[in-house]
């Protein structure tokens, strides 16, 4: 499995965000969720917005590259009766106005930690997809005592090393810089964009929805986010995480290129080797957006994990 193929589901949204079309509103086909007022100071976290849905133990849901918090609507609809869902939408993604891109992901991490503290969220469960999963790992590795159990959806501690495990953040920098520059050069051709979306998502309506979010995203923000992902290595840092972690991985999209369940699981196992309490589960059918592509499997594993770790650590 070559690098381009291996990275396609995780990088595709980066390329989609190069579109020059005007911002398009997200599809209205997702569930309508009641949002409750929350005492918040949005000025304290200019790099993301939050809507709060439901009641119970706090749950922080972080989307992936170019996606707003609406990507979690079905997940929130399932859990809002048991959990107070804090649904994050990052600035610059999916039509949300961009903020500064300086030291972007580290700044988002710090603002999220400050939000958790300001809202007095006691060890919130963190559910993160792709870039959101990476941020969940970084939150917990930075403040292990502040974060609860993690559900990581098709994400890795160091994206750049998916093929070459000896790669470091420094040696990955030229590749990351090239990707960042590529983002400022305009849109991907429509046919190629459709092909990439099909590699990430099975349902065509979902492909259209994700494509709209990509077109509505700020290219500079997306390029910087991918640069930060490629130059931040958490493989050692995850050893500091004190809470249990469920890692949900995808591999089916790679099968035409020679990947197997075993070879893809081995990549995940290697990257998460230093994580103390974790379980890796691989979907048989789902592509990158596992909560959309294989929802029954996604909820089966997430439900069991949440039930097992229902009580916050004393």
Phi and psi in degrees as a GROMACS rama.xvg file:
@    title "Ramachandran Plot"
@    xaxis  label "Phi"
@    yaxis  label "Psi"
@TYPE xy
-78.5944  169.09  UNK-2
-63.1329  -41.923  UNK-3
-59.4588  -45.2293  UNK-4
-64.4415  -45.4874  UNK-5
-61.676  -35.7711  UNK-6
-89.3227  -9.97439  UNK-7
-53.8668  -52.2427  UNK-8
-63.2939  -29.2286  UNK-9
-86.5209  -22.506  UNK-10
-104.749  -13.0245  UNK-11
-57.6267  -40.4065  UNK-12
-62.3889  -30.9749  UNK-13
-58.9619  -46.8102  UNK-14
-71.4533  -35.0921  UNK-15
-62.6186  -32.0562  UNK-16
-72.223  -6.06143  UNK-17
-76.7321  -0.752214  UNK-18
-62.7556  146.159  UNK-19
-100.972  3.33795  UNK-20
-66.597  154.298  UNK-21
-66.9245  162.733  UNK-22
-59.7693  138.291  UNK-23
-119.822  136.098  UNK-24
-65.9068  148.98  UNK-25
-65.6477  153.603  UNK-26
-59.2597  145.716  UNK-27
-91.9766  10.7259  UNK-28
-81.3109  -6.13593  UNK-29
-82.6328  160.903  UNK-30
-60.4934  147.47  UNK-31
-84.9667  122.814  UNK-32
-115.768  135.077  UNK-33
-77.1164  126.795  UNK-34
-103.844  129.997  UNK-35
-97.3541  147.732  UNK-36
-62.5923  145.239  UNK-37
-138.88  139.639  UNK-38
-72.8839  101.221  UNK-39
-137.509  158.057  UNK-40
-120.75  89.8937  UNK-41
-56.1761  -27.9261  UNK-42
-64.5215  -20.7258  UNK-43
-78.2988  -15.0152  UNK-44
-138.375  71.6456  UNK-45
-64.2441  -13.7284  UNK-46
-91.3146  2.76514  UNK-47
-160.687  157.804  UNK-48
-111.097  158.187  UNK-49
-136.417  136.834  UNK-50
-119.909  143.892  UNK-51
-114.731  126.487  UNK-52
-132.155  133.408  UNK-53
90.8834  -171.702  UNK-54
-150.615  155.883  UNK-55
124.947  -156.189  UNK-56
-61.886  137.699  UNK-57
-67.5151  141.948  UNK-58
-134.616  125.677  UNK-59
-102.467  124.049  UNK-60
-115.121  121.969  UNK-61
-118.502  124.448  UNK-62
-80.5669  173.844  UNK-63
-91.7584  -171.355  UNK-64
-57.1885  130.237  UNK-65
70.7919  -4.73615  UNK-66
-96.7654  138.806  UNK-67
-82.7553  179.077  UNK-68
-61.8618  -19.6517  UNK-69
-61.2231  -17.2027  UNK-70
-61.3445  -19.5732  UNK-71
-98.4514  10.2625  UNK-72
-56.7424  -45.3551  UNK-73
-66.651  -35.6476  UNK-74
-65.8695  -43.9034  UNK-75
-64.842  -41.4486  UNK-76
-58.8089  -33.8779  UNK-77
-74.746  -36.3139  UNK-78
-105.649  -3.67877  UNK-79
-67.3465  -18.6693  UNK-80
-79.922  -17.8248  UNK-81
-113.725  -19.7017  UNK-82
-132.632  144.558  UNK-83
-86.4931  104.659  UNK-84
-89.0256  116.658  UNK-85
-98.9798  102.14  UNK-86
-97.3103  117.782  UNK-87
-93.3069  138.619  UNK-88
-124.807  118.789  UNK-89
-78.4076  143.28  UNK-90
-60.288  135.538  UNK-91
91.0976  -6.6886  UNK-92
-109.372  137.159  UNK-93
59.5878  30.8349  UNK-94
97.623  -7.65906  UNK-95
-74.7862  135.149  UNK-96
-57.0017  138.358  UNK-97
-73.0127  159.515  UNK-98
-121.855  -168.182  UNK-99
-59.9905  141.803  UNK-100
-99.891  3.40015  UNK-101
-65.3437  123.844  UNK-102
47.3297  53.0609  UNK-103
-58.6757  -60.1122  UNK-104
-69.769  -33.0666  UNK-105
-64.2853  -39.0877  UNK-106
-65.3458  -43.3859  UNK-107
-60.7465  -44.0964  UNK-108
-56.4047  -47.8733  UNK-109
-66.9185  -38.6756  UNK-110
-67.6061  -36.3652  UNK-111
-65.4138  -42.3151  UNK-112
-63.0829  -39.7874  UNK-113
-66.2641  -37.4899  UNK-114
-63.5137  -44.9085  UNK-115
-58.238  -42.0913  UNK-116
-68.8919  -46.1246  UNK-117
-64.191  -36.3895  UNK-118
-84.8107  -2.08862  UNK-119
54.992  44.7531  UNK-120
-81.9943  114.518  UNK-121
-84.6427  106.506  UNK-122
42.6401  64.7979  UNK-123
-64.5461  144.242  UNK-124
-66.4645  138.128  UNK-125
-117.409  124.756  UNK-126
-115.896  120.317  UNK-127
-135.135  137.088  UNK-128
-107.617  127.298  UNK-129
57.1585  -115.995  UNK-130
-55.9144  -35.9891  UNK-131
-65.3676  -33.7943  UNK-132
-67.6135  -40.1879  UNK-133
-59.6118  -45.1415  UNK-134
-63.5619  -37.9807  UNK-135
-59.9181  -43.7443  UNK-136
-62.0184  -41.8778  UNK-137
-68.0309  -39.5143  UNK-138
-57.264  -49.3157  UNK-139
-70.4651  -36.9064  UNK-140
-69.3452  -27.9643  UNK-141
-81.4518  -43.0538  UNK-142
-130.287  74.3465  UNK-143
-56.3462  -33.2978  UNK-144
-77.2775  -14.7706  UNK-145
-93.5154  -14.9545  UNK-146
-115.041  142.887  UNK-147
-91.3967  -159.193  UNK-148
-57.8297  150.429  UNK-149
-116.073  138.187  UNK-150
-116.079  110.819  UNK-151
-106.372  117.771  UNK-152
-105.101  105.921  UNK-153
48.6747  61.8312  UNK-154
-143.362  160.95  UNK-155
-133.624  156.429  UNK-156
-68.3283  -24.1459  UNK-157
-148.846  95.9931  UNK-158
-60.2788  -38.4855  UNK-159
-63.914  -24.623  UNK-160
-95.7515  21.3635  UNK-161
-62.2681  -30.4169  UNK-162
-103.686  -42.0428  UNK-163
-113.357  102.93  UNK-164
-69.3483  -15.0715  UNK-165
-84.9569  -6.10769  UNK-166
-63.735  142.572  UNK-167
-115.377  169.151  UNK-168
-60.2892  -35.8659  UNK-169
-70.7112  -45.5651  UNK-170
-71.2343  -20.1163  UNK-171
-82.4549  -11.2928  UNK-172
-58.6452  -45.3024  UNK-173
-59.977  -41.5231  UNK-174
-61.6764  -42.9028  UNK-175
-64.4402  -39.4889  UNK-176
-65.5576  -38.9627  UNK-177
-62.4195  -39.789  UNK-178
-66.9288  -39.9038  UNK-179
-62.8822  -42.0426  UNK-180
-66.8646  -36.5387  UNK-181
-58.7175  -33.2305  UNK-182
-65.3104  -21.5614  UNK-183
-91.8535  5.19746  UNK-184
-102.326  8.69795  UNK-185
109.81  -169.614  UNK-186
-85.0516  151.991  UNK-187
-73.2586  142.013  UNK-188
-55.2524  144.849  UNK-189
-57.9161  -41.2276  UNK-190
-64.5611  -41.1766  UNK-191
-68.075  -36.8545  UNK-192
-61.6164  -42.5178  UNK-193
-64.2278  -38.896  UNK-194
-64.4116  -42.7011  UNK-195
-65.0945  -43.4323  UNK-196
-60.8995  -39.0523  UNK-197
-65.3979  -26.2812  UNK-198
-76.6098  -16.2996  UNK-199
-101.287  -30.6652  UNK-200
-139.663  136.291  UNK-201
-81.2877  -46.8256  UNK-202
-73.4916  129.809  UNK-203
-68.1877  -34.3032  UNK-204
-64.591  -38.9149  UNK-205
-67.0277  -37.5944  UNK-206
-58.8375  -43.433  UNK-207
-63.057  -43.0574  UNK-208
-62.4072  -46.9209  UNK-209
-64.3615  -35.3489  UNK-210
-63.6692  -38.6886  UNK-211
-63.6009  -42.8783  UNK-212
-63.0057  -39.4068  UNK-213
-62.1311  -43.0581  UNK-214
-66.2002  -29.1474  UNK-215
-86.6617  1.49978  UNK-216
-91.9538  153.385  UNK-217
-82.2167  117.893  UNK-218
-57.8026  -38.2775  UNK-219
-64.4149  -39.8567  UNK-220
-65.9795  -44.6686  UNK-221
-66.4216  -41.7631  UNK-222
-61.7483  -41.7601  UNK-223
-68.3906  -38.0741  UNK-224
-61.2352  -43.5923  UNK-225
-68.1712  -37.3543  UNK-226
-58.9332  -45.0636  UNK-227
-63.9767  -39.5395  UNK-228
-62.1672  -38.934  UNK-229
-78.6126  -13.8934  UNK-230
-119.236  16.0912  UNK-231
-125.119  115.536  UNK-232
-108.285  112.167  UNK-233
-101.874  9.24093  UNK-234
-61.0137  -34.8394  UNK-235
-82.9591  -38.0757  UNK-236
-62.6458  -29.9849  UNK-237
-64.635  -14.4  UNK-238
-62.6431  -19.2536  UNK-239
-84.1171  -12.1652  UNK-240
-71.0896  125.791  UNK-241
-96.1089  -16.3853  UNK-242
-97.0925  158.001  UNK-243
-66.9551  149.196  UNK-244
-132.738  129.787  UNK-245
-103.124  120.52  UNK-246
-107.532  119.774  UNK-247
-109.27  118.147  UNK-248
-116.09  158.383  UNK-249
-118.174  148.591  UNK-250
-145.784  -15.7793  UNK-251
-58.0482  -34.6741  UNK-252
-66.6085  -21.4859  UNK-253
-87.4959  -11.4603  UNK-254
-56.3559  -41.2486  UNK-255
-62.49  -16.0397  UNK-256
-103.985  11.8096  UNK-257
101.977  -2.4495  UNK-258
-74.1544  151.677  UNK-259
-123.845  166.795  UNK-260
-56.5733  -42.977  UNK-261
-66.8455  -43.166  UNK-262
-67.9426  -36.2588  UNK-263
-73.0933  -41.0604  UNK-264
-59.8482  -36.8581  UNK-265
-62.257  -36.6811  UNK-266
-63.4861  -45.6037  UNK-267
-62.4101  -46.0901  UNK-268
-60.6481  -40.2631  UNK-269
-65.7449  -44.1067  UNK-270
-69.8776  -30.9753  UNK-271
-98.0999  13.0522  UNK-272
-57.5202  -33.7514  UNK-273
-90.4155  -0.0110531  UNK-274
-78.8747  118.247  UNK-275
-60.9994  -53.4717  UNK-276
-117.315  96.7751  UNK-277
-149.116  155.454  UNK-278
-133.187  132.033  UNK-279
-105.898  127.288  UNK-280
-123.421  135.823  UNK-281
-113.859  125.48  UNK-282
-69.5727  141.911  UNK-283
-79.9367  -27.946  UNK-284
-122.989  -25.7705  UNK-285
-72.7445  150.146  UNK-286
-99.2712  -154.903  UNK-287
-60.7118  -39.9033  UNK-288
-87.0556  75.6305  UNK-289
-63.0374  -32.6709  UNK-290
-70.0088  -18.7624  UNK-291
-95.7793  -43.8733  UNK-292
-77.5469  -35.3635  UNK-293
-136.491  60.5757  UNK-294
-63.6498  -37.7723  UNK-295
-62.2902  -44.9516  UNK-296
-64.7543  -43.9763  UNK-297
-58.6429  -49.1589  UNK-298
-71.4115  -34.32  UNK-299
-57.253  -49.2054  UNK-300
-73.9156  -38.7749  UNK-301
-68.9169  -42.259  UNK-302
-57.1271  -48.7712  UNK-303
-63.7423  -39.8019  UNK-304
-65.3371  -46.1997  UNK-305
-65.3976  -38.6589  UNK-306
-63.2612  -41.203  UNK-307
-64.9817  -32.7646  UNK-308
-118.401  45.7324  UNK-309
-71.1148  -26.9616  UNK-310
-103.279  130.501  UNK-311
-61.8643  145.226  UNK-312
-63.1152  132.968  UNK-313
